[in-house]
Amino acid sequence: MTFRVPDNVAYIDGSDLGQGEVLYLTLLPHGRTVRLEGVGRQIWMIAAEGGSVAAEISELVGQPLEIVAGGVTSFLGELVYRRLLTPDLA
C-alpha cells in the first residue's frame, strides 16, 4: 500500500533548517502540531514519498522485514488515523 500527504497537512523537516533529524507536522486549520523523530520520522518521510515503507525501514535498521513489518504497519495506521497520511487509492 502506498500513501500520500493530505492537502491539509503542513510539514517542516528540521534537517532542512539545521535542527536535526526531527519532523514537525501540522494539521490545518486546527494547528495541532505533531513532532516525529527517529524511525517515526523516517516512516512518515518514506510513506510521503510513496516508497515501500516496511522494506526501506527494514534495510535502514538492518533487521529482517518480518521483524519490522508489524510495527511499521501499526505506526502507519496511527498516522492515517490521526490524518497525517492517507492511503493512496490511485
N, CA, C and O atoms as CSV, one atom per row, in Angstrom:
chain,resi,resn,atom,element,x,y,z
A,1,MET,N,N,0.853,-1.179,0.000
A,1,MET,CA,C,0.000,0.000,0.000
A,1,MET,C,C,0.893,1.234,0.000
A,1,MET,O,O,1.920,1.277,0.676
A,2,THR,N,N,0.485,2.225,-0.764
A,2,THR,CA,C,1.200,3.496,-0.774
A,2,THR,C,C,0.348,4.569,-0.110
A,2,THR,O,O,-0.861,4.411,0.058
A,3,PHE,N,N,0.996,5.650,0.259
A,3,PHE,CA,C,0.345,6.726,0.990
A,3,PHE,C,C,0.676,8.053,0.335
A,3,PHE,O,O,1.582,8.155,-0.493
A,4,ARG,N,N,-0.081,9.067,0.727
A,4,ARG,CA,C,0.211,10.429,0.294
A,4,ARG,C,C,-0.074,11.371,1.456
A,4,ARG,O,O,-0.746,11.009,2.422
A,5,VAL,N,N,0.446,12.571,1.342
A,5,VAL,CA,C,0.231,13.593,2.357
A,5,VAL,C,C,-1.066,14.322,2.029
A,5,VAL,O,O,-1.214,14.844,0.924
A,6,PRO,N,N,-2.005,14.369,2.965
A,6,PRO,CA,C,-3.242,15.119,2.715
A,6,PRO,C,C,-2.952,16.604,2.460
A,6,PRO,O,O,-1.960,17.149,2.944
A,7,ASP,N,N,-3.824,17.233,1.707
A,7,ASP,CA,C,-3.639,18.647,1.369
A,7,ASP,C,C,-3.634,19.555,2.590
A,7,ASP,O,O,-3.071,20.648,2.537
A,8,ASN,N,N,-4.243,19.129,3.681
A,8,ASN,CA,C,-4.328,19.985,4.867
A,8,ASN,C,C,-3.239,19.677,5.901
A,8,ASN,O,O,-3.380,20.040,7.068
A,9,VAL,N,N,-2.165,19.018,5.487
A,9,VAL,CA,C,-1.044,18.762,6.384
A,9,VAL,C,C,0.163,19.561,5.907
A,9,VAL,O,O,0.635,19.397,4.782
A,10,ALA,N,N,0.647,20.428,6.789
A,10,ALA,CA,C,1.870,21.185,6.521
A,10,ALA,C,C,2.992,20.523,7.310
A,10,ALA,O,O,2.766,20.005,8.403
A,11,TYR,N,N,4.189,20.541,6.759
A,11,TYR,CA,C,5.298,19.919,7.479
A,11,TYR,C,C,6.598,20.675,7.253
A,11,TYR,O,O,6.811,21.306,6.217
A,12,ILE,N,N,7.456,20.587,8.259
A,12,ILE,CA,C,8.790,21.181,8.210
A,12,ILE,C,C,9.763,20.113,8.674
A,12,ILE,O,O,9.606,19.545,9.755
A,13,ASP,N,N,10.761,19.843,7.858
A,13,ASP,CA,C,11.811,18.894,8.215
A,13,ASP,C,C,12.932,19.685,8.873
A,13,ASP,O,O,13.573,20.525,8.240
A,14,GLY,N,N,13.158,19.410,10.136
A,14,GLY,CA,C,14.184,20.121,10.885
A,14,GLY,C,C,15.567,20.010,10.276
A,14,GLY,O,O,16.385,20.916,10.430
A,15,SER,N,N,15.841,18.904,9.583
A,15,SER,CA,C,17.166,18.750,8.975
A,15,SER,C,C,17.396,19.783,7.876
A,15,SER,O,O,18.541,20.131,7.590
A,16,ASP,N,N,16.323,20.276,7.256
A,16,ASP,CA,C,16.452,21.326,6.240
A,16,ASP,C,C,16.841,22.666,6.864
A,16,ASP,O,O,17.368,23.549,6.187
A,17,LEU,N,N,16.577,22.802,8.156
A,17,LEU,CA,C,16.839,24.066,8.860
A,17,LEU,C,C,17.985,23.951,9.855
A,17,LEU,O,O,18.194,24.845,10.675
A,18,GLY,N,N,18.729,22.845,9.783
A,18,GLY,CA,C,19.844,22.644,10.699
A,18,GLY,C,C,19.420,22.329,12.119
A,18,GLY,O,O,20.185,22.565,13.054
A,19,GLN,N,N,18.206,21.795,12.306
A,19,GLN,CA,C,17.690,21.492,13.642
A,19,GLN,C,C,17.703,20.001,13.955
A,19,GLN,O,O,17.087,19.571,14.930
A,20,GLY,N,N,18.383,19.223,13.161
A,20,GLY,CA,C,18.490,17.797,13.428
A,20,GLY,C,C,17.413,16.984,12.732
A,20,GLY,O,O,16.624,17.503,11.942
A,21,GLU,N,N,17.403,15.714,13.042
A,21,GLU,CA,C,16.502,14.740,12.416
A,21,GLU,C,C,15.139,14.738,13.109
A,21,GLU,O,O,14.772,13.777,13.786
A,22,VAL,N,N,14.412,15.812,12.930
A,22,VAL,CA,C,13.088,15.968,13.531
A,22,VAL,C,C,12.137,16.498,12.454
A,22,VAL,O,O,12.535,17.246,11.560
A,23,LEU,N,N,10.890,16.094,12.564
A,23,LEU,CA,C,9.881,16.495,11.589
A,23,LEU,C,C,8.677,17.040,12.344
A,23,LEU,O,O,8.189,16.410,13.283
A,24,TYR,N,N,8.200,18.207,11.937
A,24,TYR,CA,C,7.012,18.811,12.527
A,24,TYR,C,C,5.884,18.757,11.505
A,24,TYR,O,O,6.034,19.233,10.380
A,25,LEU,N,N,4.766,18.180,11.895
A,25,LEU,CA,C,3.585,18.074,11.048
A,25,LEU,C,C,2.463,18.854,11.709
A,25,LEU,O,O,2.251,18.740,12.916
A,26,THR,N,N,1.748,19.644,10.929
A,26,THR,CA,C,0.625,20.410,11.475
A,26,THR,C,C,-0.606,20.144,10.631
A,26,THR,O,O,-0.591,20.284,9.408
A,27,LEU,N,N,-1.669,19.759,11.313
A,27,LEU,CA,C,-2.958,19.521,10.668
A,27,LEU,C,C,-3.705,20.847,10.613
A,27,LEU,O,O,-4.091,21.398,11.644
A,28,LEU,N,N,-3.902,21.348,9.408
A,28,LEU,CA,C,-4.552,22.639,9.213
A,28,LEU,C,C,-6.054,22.462,9.019
A,28,LEU,O,O,-6.454,21.442,8.459
A,29,PRO,N,N,-6.872,23.346,9.426
A,29,PRO,CA,C,-6.600,24.657,10.006
A,29,PRO,C,C,-6.519,24.637,11.523
A,29,PRO,O,O,-6.379,25.691,12.142
A,30,HIS,N,N,-6.601,23.497,12.118
A,30,HIS,CA,C,-6.674,23.396,13.579
A,30,HIS,C,C,-5.373,23.768,14.276
A,30,HIS,O,O,-5.392,24.206,15.427
A,31,GLY,N,N,-4.255,23.601,13.603
A,31,GLY,CA,C,-2.989,23.988,14.182
A,31,GLY,C,C,-2.390,22.983,15.142
A,31,GLY,O,O,-1.429,23.302,15.842
A,32,ARG,N,N,-2.927,21.788,15.194
A,32,ARG,CA,C,-2.381,20.768,16.076
A,32,ARG,C,C,-1.075,20.266,15.462
A,32,ARG,O,O,-1.080,19.733,14.352
A,33,THR,N,N,0.047,20.432,16.174
A,33,THR,CA,C,1.349,20.048,15.655
A,33,THR,C,C,1.825,18.763,16.310
A,33,THR,O,O,1.665,18.560,17.513
A,34,VAL,N,N,2.413,17.900,15.493
A,34,VAL,CA,C,2.965,16.626,15.943
A,34,VAL,C,C,4.442,16.634,15.598
A,34,VAL,O,O,4.827,17.052,14.507
A,35,ARG,N,N,5.265,16.175,16.519
A,35,ARG,CA,C,6.713,16.089,16.301
A,35,ARG,C,C,7.094,14.621,16.145
A,35,ARG,O,O,6.766,13.793,16.995
A,36,LEU,N,N,7.785,14.309,15.063
A,36,LEU,CA,C,8.286,12.952,14.838
A,36,LEU,C,C,9.802,13.003,14.747
A,36,LEU,O,O,10.373,13.926,14.166
A,37,GLU,N,N,10.442,12.000,15.329
A,37,GLU,CA,C,11.886,11.891,15.186
A,37,GLU,C,C,12.266,10.417,15.121
A,37,GLU,O,O,11.433,9.544,15.363
A,38,GLY,N,N,13.497,10.149,14.800
A,38,GLY,CA,C,13.956,8.772,14.715
A,38,GLY,C,C,13.248,7.995,13.622
A,38,GLY,O,O,13.010,8.506,12.527
A,39,VAL,N,N,12.919,6.755,13.937
A,39,VAL,CA,C,12.282,5.872,12.959
A,39,VAL,C,C,10.894,6.385,12.577
A,39,VAL,O,O,10.474,6.209,11.433
A,40,GLY,N,N,10.181,7.009,13.498
A,40,GLY,CA,C,8.869,7.575,13.181
A,40,GLY,C,C,8.971,8.613,12.071
A,40,GLY,O,O,8.142,8.647,11.162
A,41,ARG,N,N,9.993,9.456,12.155
A,41,ARG,CA,C,10.231,10.453,11.103
A,41,ARG,C,C,10.530,9.750,9.781
A,41,ARG,O,O,9.999,10.129,8.737
A,42,GLN,N,N,11.368,8.742,9.829
A,42,GLN,CA,C,11.726,8.016,8.606
A,42,GLN,C,C,10.506,7.339,7.976
A,42,GLN,O,O,10.344,7.356,6.755
A,43,ILE,N,N,9.657,6.749,8.805
A,43,ILE,CA,C,8.448,6.090,8.293
A,43,ILE,C,C,7.583,7.102,7.556
A,43,ILE,O,O,7.135,6.840,6.440
A,44,TRP,N,N,7.342,8.261,8.174
A,44,TRP,CA,C,6.487,9.267,7.536
A,44,TRP,C,C,7.115,9.757,6.237
A,44,TRP,O,O,6.425,9.897,5.227
A,45,MET,N,N,8.421,10.018,6.258
A,45,MET,CA,C,9.097,10.545,5.066
A,45,MET,C,C,9.033,9.542,3.910
A,45,MET,O,O,8.753,9.929,2.775
A,46,ILE,N,N,9.285,8.282,4.182
A,46,ILE,CA,C,9.240,7.259,3.131
A,46,ILE,C,C,7.821,7.123,2.588
A,46,ILE,O,O,7.616,7.036,1.378
A,47,ALA,N,N,6.841,7.105,3.498
A,47,ALA,CA,C,5.439,6.988,3.069
A,47,ALA,C,C,5.033,8.200,2.237
A,47,ALA,O,O,4.355,8.050,1.221
A,48,ALA,N,N,5.437,9.395,2.652
A,48,ALA,CA,C,5.077,10.620,1.941
A,48,ALA,C,C,5.668,10.641,0.531
A,48,ALA,O,O,5.112,11.268,-0.370
A,49,GLU,N,N,6.791,9.957,0.344
A,49,GLU,CA,C,7.433,9.892,-0.970
A,49,GLU,C,C,6.903,8.737,-1.806
A,49,GLU,O,O,7.331,8.545,-2.944
A,50,GLY,N,N,5.960,7.957,-1.239
A,50,GLY,CA,C,5.369,6.847,-1.979
A,50,GLY,C,C,6.224,5.596,-1.996
A,50,GLY,O,O,6.033,4.725,-2.844
A,51,GLY,N,N,7.163,5.497,-1.070
A,51,GLY,CA,C,8.070,4.351,-1.041
A,51,GLY,C,C,7.476,3.118,-0.397
A,51,GLY,O,O,6.377,3.151,0.157
A,52,SER,N,N,8.217,2.034,-0.478
A,52,SER,CA,C,7.855,0.775,0.169
A,52,SER,C,C,8.341,0.849,1.607
A,52,SER,O,O,9.487,0.504,1.896
A,53,VAL,N,N,7.482,1.294,2.501
A,53,VAL,CA,C,7.884,1.715,3.837
A,53,VAL,C,C,8.542,0.586,4.635
A,53,VAL,O,O,9.669,0.747,5.103
A,54,ALA,N,N,7.873,-0.532,4.796
A,54,ALA,CA,C,8.419,-1.606,5.627
A,54,ALA,C,C,9.751,-2.104,5.071
A,54,ALA,O,O,10.686,-2.343,5.836
A,55,ALA,N,N,9.851,-2.262,3.765
A,55,ALA,CA,C,11.098,-2.749,3.156
A,55,ALA,C,C,12.241,-1.760,3.371
A,55,ALA,O,O,13.363,-2.161,3.681
A,56,GLU,N,N,11.961,-0.487,3.208
A,56,GLU,CA,C,13.009,0.522,3.377
A,56,GLU,C,C,13.421,0.652,4.839
A,56,GLU,O,O,14.604,0.829,5.129
A,57,ILE,N,N,12.471,0.567,5.759
A,57,ILE,CA,C,12.808,0.632,7.182
A,57,ILE,C,C,13.606,-0.602,7.573
A,57,ILE,O,O,14.557,-0.504,8.348
A,58,SER,N,N,13.231,-1.758,7.048
A,58,SER,CA,C,13.967,-2.984,7.309
A,58,SER,C,C,15.434,-2.817,6.927
A,58,SER,O,O,16.329,-3.182,7.689
A,59,GLU,N,N,15.667,-2.271,5.761
A,59,GLU,CA,C,17.037,-2.044,5.295
A,59,GLU,C,C,17.742,-0.995,6.149
A,59,GLU,O,O,18.914,-1.152,6.490
A,60,LEU,N,N,17.031,0.066,6.491
A,60,LEU,CA,C,17.597,1.160,7.272
A,60,LEU,C,C,18.078,0.701,8.646
A,60,LEU,O,O,19.156,1.091,9.095
A,61,VAL,N,N,17.272,-0.129,9.311
A,61,VAL,CA,C,17.628,-0.560,10.669
A,61,VAL,C,C,18.393,-1.877,10.690
A,61,VAL,O,O,18.829,-2.324,11.751
A,62,GLY,N,N,18.557,-2.497,9.533
A,62,GLY,CA,C,19.315,-3.738,9.460
A,62,GLY,C,C,18.634,-4.925,10.111
A,62,GLY,O,O,19.299,-5.797,10.670
A,63,GLN,N,N,17.307,-4.964,10.042
A,63,GLN,CA,C,16.524,-6.059,10.611
A,63,GLN,C,C,15.698,-6.698,9.506
A,63,GLN,O,O,15.332,-6.033,8.537
A,64,PRO,N,N,15.400,-7.996,9.648
A,64,PRO,CA,C,14.565,-8.656,8.638
A,64,PRO,C,C,13.187,-8.007,8.540
A,64,PRO,O,O,12.645,-7.500,9.523
A,65,LEU,N,N,12.641,-8.037,7.336
A,65,LEU,CA,C,11.323,-7.462,7.085
A,65,LEU,C,C,10.278,-8.034,8.037
A,65,LEU,O,O,9.418,-7.304,8.529
A,66,GLU,N,N,10.350,-9.334,8.297
A,66,GLU,CA,C,9.360,-9.978,9.175
A,66,GLU,C,C,9.380,-9.395,10.586
A,66,GLU,O,O,8.362,-9.404,11.279
A,67,ILE,N,N,10.537,-8.887,11.011
A,67,ILE,CA,C,10.664,-8.317,12.362
A,67,ILE,C,C,10.044,-6.925,12.430
A,67,ILE,O,O,9.386,-6.595,13.417
A,68,VAL,N,N,10.239,-6.111,11.406
A,68,VAL,CA,C,9.803,-4.713,11.455
A,68,VAL,C,C,8.424,-4.461,10.870
A,68,VAL,O,O,7.808,-3.441,11.177
A,69,ALA,N,N,7.924,-5.359,10.038
A,69,ALA,CA,C,6.677,-5.098,9.293
A,69,ALA,C,C,5.491,-4.781,10.199
A,69,ALA,O,O,4.735,-3.853,9.912
A,70,GLY,N,N,5.314,-5.523,11.274
A,70,GLY,CA,C,4.164,-5.293,12.156
A,70,GLY,C,C,4.187,-3.920,12.802
A,70,GLY,O,O,3.165,-3.233,12.842
A,71,GLY,N,N,5.340,-3.515,13.307
A,71,GLY,CA,C,5.464,-2.205,13.935
A,71,GLY,C,C,5.278,-1.072,12.945
A,71,GLY,O,O,4.632,-0.068,13.247
A,72,VAL,N,N,5.849,-1.240,11.762
A,72,VAL,CA,C,5.714,-0.211,10.725
A,72,VAL,C,C,4.249,-0.075,10.310
A,72,VAL,O,O,3.735,1.037,10.188
A,73,THR,N,N,3.586,-1.198,10.097
A,73,THR,CA,C,2.172,-1.176,9.697
A,73,THR,C,C,1.317,-0.523,10.775
A,73,THR,O,O,0.415,0.257,10.470
A,74,SER,N,N,1.596,-0.839,12.024
A,74,SER,CA,C,0.851,-0.250,13.144
A,74,SER,C,C,1.056,1.269,13.196
A,74,SER,O,O,0.099,2.020,13.382
A,75,PHE,N,N,2.294,1.713,13.033
A,75,PHE,CA,C,2.582,3.146,13.073
A,75,PHE,C,C,1.929,3.871,11.897
A,75,PHE,O,O,1.389,4.965,12.065
A,76,LEU,N,N,1.975,3.268,10.711
A,76,LEU,CA,C,1.295,3.855,9.556
A,76,LEU,C,C,-0.201,3.978,9.814
A,76,LEU,O,O,-0.817,4.978,9.446
A,77,GLY,N,N,-0.786,2.966,10.445
A,77,GLY,CA,C,-2.204,3.025,10.803
A,77,GLY,C,C,-2.506,4.178,11.734
A,77,GLY,O,O,-3.538,4.835,11.604
A,78,GLU,N,N,-1.605,4.428,12.678
A,78,GLU,CA,C,-1.778,5.553,13.604
A,78,GLU,C,C,-1.679,6.886,12.859
A,78,GLU,O,O,-2.445,7.808,13.138
A,79,LEU,N,N,-0.754,6.991,11.926
A,79,LEU,CA,C,-0.623,8.222,11.140
A,79,LEU,C,C,-1.866,8.473,10.286
A,79,LEU,O,O,-2.303,9.615,10.144
A,80,VAL,N,N,-2.426,7.422,9.726
A,80,VAL,CA,C,-3.666,7.548,8.945
A,80,VAL,C,C,-4.814,7.939,9.868
A,80,VAL,O,O,-5.602,8.824,9.536
A,81,TYR,N,N,-4.913,7.286,11.022
A,81,TYR,CA,C,-5.971,7.595,11.979
A,81,TYR,C,C,-5.909,9.067,12.408
A,81,TYR,O,O,-6.943,9.714,12.575
A,82,ARG,N,N,-4.698,9.583,12.583
A,82,ARG,CA,C,-4.511,10.976,13.003
A,82,ARG,C,C,-4.570,11.947,11.825
A,82,ARG,O,O,-4.382,13.152,11.997
A,83,ARG,N,N,-4.834,11.417,10.624
A,83,ARG,CA,C,-4.999,12.185,9.394
A,83,ARG,C,C,-3.730,12.901,8.951
A,83,ARG,O,O,-3.791,13.953,8.314
A,84,LEU,N,N,-2.573,12.322,9.295
A,84,LEU,CA,C,-1.289,12.867,8.878
A,84,LEU,C,C,-0.789,12.221,7.595
A,84,LEU,O,O,0.140,12.721,6.961
A,85,LEU,N,N,-1.405,11.112,7.217
A,85,LEU,CA,C,-1.203,10.439,5.937
A,85,LEU,C,C,-2.542,9.912,5.496
A,85,LEU,O,O,-3.452,9.752,6.309
A,86,THR,N,N,-2.670,9.642,4.224
A,86,THR,CA,C,-3.868,8.995,3.710
A,86,THR,C,C,-3.456,7.922,2.713
A,86,THR,O,O,-2.500,8.115,1.962
A,87,PRO,N,N,-4.158,6.799,2.692
A,87,PRO,CA,C,-3.826,5.788,1.691
A,87,PRO,C,C,-4.022,6.346,0.289
A,87,PRO,O,O,-4.987,7.063,0.024
A,88,ASP,N,N,-3.113,6.017,-0.592
A,88,ASP,CA,C,-3.209,6.458,-1.982
A,88,ASP,C,C,-3.944,5.374,-2.751
A,88,ASP,O,O,-3.371,4.328,-3.053
A,89,LEU,N,N,-5.194,5.614,-3.065
A,89,LEU,CA,C,-6.047,4.621,-3.697
A,89,LEU,C,C,-5.949,4.642,-5.227
A,89,LEU,O,O,-6.614,3.860,-5.907
A,90,ALA,N,N,-5.120,5.537,-5.756
A,90,ALA,CA,C,-4.986,5.647,-7.219
A,90,ALA,C,C,-4.164,4.527,-7.797
A,90,ALA,O,O,-3.958,4.475,-9.010
